[in-house]
């Protein structure tokens, strides 16, 4: 553990803005083969994971990100047995998946083993022992290579990757070719969920283009959003499937599933909150409906 200190961390969310956080302690700070990783402690948000200087998640409000990322796809399926997670180093996505009694096995694929190990040691509040669950298999490797080589098919696949920033390791994992690989490993009635970035009005086009790219691969796509205070904005997610996404499961149906099929009580999601996630504002709906560009390996995401 590095010495206690105090300084400010600036996280540039777009070229014209950012968030600033007081840092009270640096727990980890190192350069891996793929990226710079830091785990810090902050007075306002508790411990947080930082990759290449970009805020990823923190102890105080990670549930406002991880519960919406995981549970809508699981709820649409109803009884998911096999789940794959691409990314998810903190183990919080894994934790939420394992709350489902129906789940027999989870494969988590992350590129950077050093980040995973740092999170295991320093962020137990996030993973809560999920890495030692007998249903968990962790694969350290490239998500594209794994998608190409696996013979398994999954009920739910969750893409919990960092934003597709220039020169970042996730740049090519928001493209048409990547989503085609995802579809190949999904069961015919499987569900795919991913985080798509900010849905702030001035910064929504990246989310709209990712959504449009997903819609070129899957017949049924629904955008949704959750407010995450430490991100400084509402955050967008995308749910996709070859199976129908309309109508939404009723609030009562969601409540029954959460009560009987999920371990413990969720901190954010209940029946009404589930319904609310998908009642996106007009500016999100318009941005998605009018977007025409598709991300490909030849023309990947960039700001």
N, C-alpha and C positions, 0 to 999 in steps of 0.2 A: 504494500500500500504506500502510495506517495504521500508526502507531508501535507497536512491541512493548509489550505490557502484560501484566498478569496479574490476572484476576478470575474470579468464578464465574458460570456460566450455569445458571439453574434452568429446567428444562423440565417444565411441569405435564402429566403424562400423564393424570391424571383429576382431578376436583375435590378429591380427598383425598390425592393423592400426586404425586411427581415425581422426576426425576433431576437430579443436580447435577454439573456438569463444570467443571474448571479450564480457563480460556481463556488461552493464552499469547500469541496474536496474532490481531488482526482483519484479515483480508485484504480483505473487502468488507462495507460496511454502508450500505444505501441503501433508500429507499422508492420502489417502482415504482408504476405505476397501480393495481396489484392487491393488493400485499402488501409487507410489510417483508422484505428479504432480507439475510442475513449469511452470509459464508463465514469460518469461524474455524479456528484451529489449536489443538489440545489436546494435552497431554502423553500422555494415556492412549489416545486414539482417532485421533490425527492430524487431518487437515483434515475439516471437517464443514459441511454445508449446513443452514442454519436459515431457516425461513419463518414469519413472524409469531410469532417466538419459540419455534417448535416444531421440535425436532430431526427432520431428515429422513433423513440417512444420513451415513456417515463412511468414510474410506479404509480403516481397519483391519478392519472387519467387514462392509462393504457386500455382499460376496459371499455372506454368509449370508442376505441378503435378496434380492438380484438373481438369483442362480442358481435358488433355488426359485420365484421369480416367473416366470421365463422358461422354463426347460427342461422342466418337466413337460408343458406344453401342446405344446411342440415335439416331445417324445418320443412323446406319444400320437399326434400326427399322423404322425410318421415322416419325411416329406419336405416340410416347409413351404416354400413358394416365396414367398408374399406375406404380409407381417406388418404390422400397424398397432399403434402404441404411443400410448396416450393419457396425457399427462403425461411424466414421465421426464426432467426438465430436466438432471440430472447427466450423462446420456449413458451411464450404466452398463447400463441395460436395453437400450438400442440396441446397446451393445458385445456383450452376451451373445447377442442375436438374430443379429448379423452373424457370429458364430462358426460358424453352420450353413452348410455349403457349398451346400446346396440353395436357400438364400434368394436370390431375384433382386432383391427390392426391399422396402424398409421405409419406411413413412410414420410419422413421429413428430409428433404434434400436441400443442403445449404453449401454454397461454394467455399466458404471460409471456415475451416475447422478451428482456427485460432479464435475467431469471434465467438463461435459456439461455446468453446471451452471457457472463455472469459465470462460469458453470460451465465453458464452453469455455476461458476464459482462466485460471481459477484451480484447476480440478480435472482436469488432464490425467491424473492417476492413475486417475480413474474412467472417463472416456470413451475414453482411449487411442486417440485419433484417429478414433473412430467417426463423428464429424460430417463428416469429409472422405471417407469411403468413398463410392464412386460409386453404390452401391446405396441410399444414404440420401437421403430427402427430408424436410426439416423444414418443418412448417406452423405458423406462429404464429397461433393463433386459438382460439376456443371449441370444445371437443370436441363439444358438442351440435350446434352449427352445422355442423361438419364431417361428423358422422355423418348429418345430414339431407341434406347436399348432395352427398356423394360417390356416384359411380356404381360404384365399385370394390367387389369382394368379396375377402375375405381368408381365408387358411388359418388364421391365428392372430391374435387380437386380445388385447393385454395392456393392462390398465388400471393404470397406475402413478401414482396420484393421491394427494395428501395426504389425511389422514383427514377425514371429513365433519363438521368442527366448525362450530358456529354462526357465521354471518357469514363463513365461509371460502369461497374460490372453488370448492371441490369439493363443496359441500353438496348440490347437486342431481344429482351424478354417481354417486349410490349408490341411485337410485330405480328403481321399476318402469319408468317411462317411458324412462329412460336405457338400461336393459338391453334394452328392446324395440328401441331404435335400434341397439344393438350387434348384436343378432341379425340385423337386416336386412342388415348389411354382412359377415356371416360366410358363407362357403361352407357348403353343407348338412352337410358333414362337418368343419366348422371347429371350433376350440377357443378358448374365452375364459378368460383367467386374470386375477385381480385380487387385490390385497391387501385384507384385510378388517378389519385392526386387531388389537388385543390379544386373546389367548385365555386371559389370566389368569382364574382362577375368579371373582374379584370384579368383573371388567370385561368379561365375555364376551358380554353380551347384545347389544351393538352388532354384534359379529361374527355372532351367531346370526341377528339380524334381517336383516342384509345377505345372508347365505346363503339364508335363506328367501325373500327378495325375488328373488334370482337364480333360485331353483328354481321360481318362478311363470312364468318365461320360458323356461327350458331344461329339457328332459326329464331330463337326467342331470347331477348336481351332486355334487362331492366336496370336502369341506373338508380342508385339510392345514395343517401348522404347522412352523415353524422357530424355533430359539432364536437371538435376535440380542442379544448382550450390551449393546451401546450403547443399545438400546431399553429395557433393564431387564426384559424379559419375553419369553415366547414369542409369535411373531407368526403370525397366521392368514392363510391364502390360500384362494381358492376356484377350482376348476376346473370349467368348465361346457361342455356341448356337447349338440347333438341326437344326436350319435354316442355309442355305448356307452363308458362309462368303466370297465367291468368286463369281463374281469379286468384287473388291472394288468399292464403289460408286465413280463416276468420280469427278474430281475436280470441274467442273461446277455444278454438282448436289449438292455437298456439299455446295458450295457457295450460291446456291439458297435457300437451306434449312436454312442455317445460317441467311440469309438476311430476310426471310419471317417468319420463325417459331421460332426464338430465339430472346429474348429481348436483345438489346444492341449489342455492338461489342466485340467479344472475343479478349483477349490480345495475345493469342498464336495461336489458331487454325484458319486456313482458308483452302481453298480447297487444295492448294499445300502442306501445312503443314500436313493435314490429310493423304494425299498420302505418305508423307515422313515418318510418324510414323511407317508405316507397311513395309518400305523398310529396314528391319533389316540387320545388318552386318552378314557376313558369320560365325563369331565365335558364335553368338547367335543361328543362324539356326542350326549349327552343334551340339551345346550343347543340344538343344531341340530334335533334330532328333535322337541322339545317347543315350539319357537318357532312362533307363529302370526301375528305382526304382519308387515306388509309396508310398506316405505317407498315413498311416492309423492310427487309434487310438492306435493300438498296437505298431506302429513304426512311431511316429510323427516326425515333423521336428526338427533337431538339427544341430548345427554347430560343 
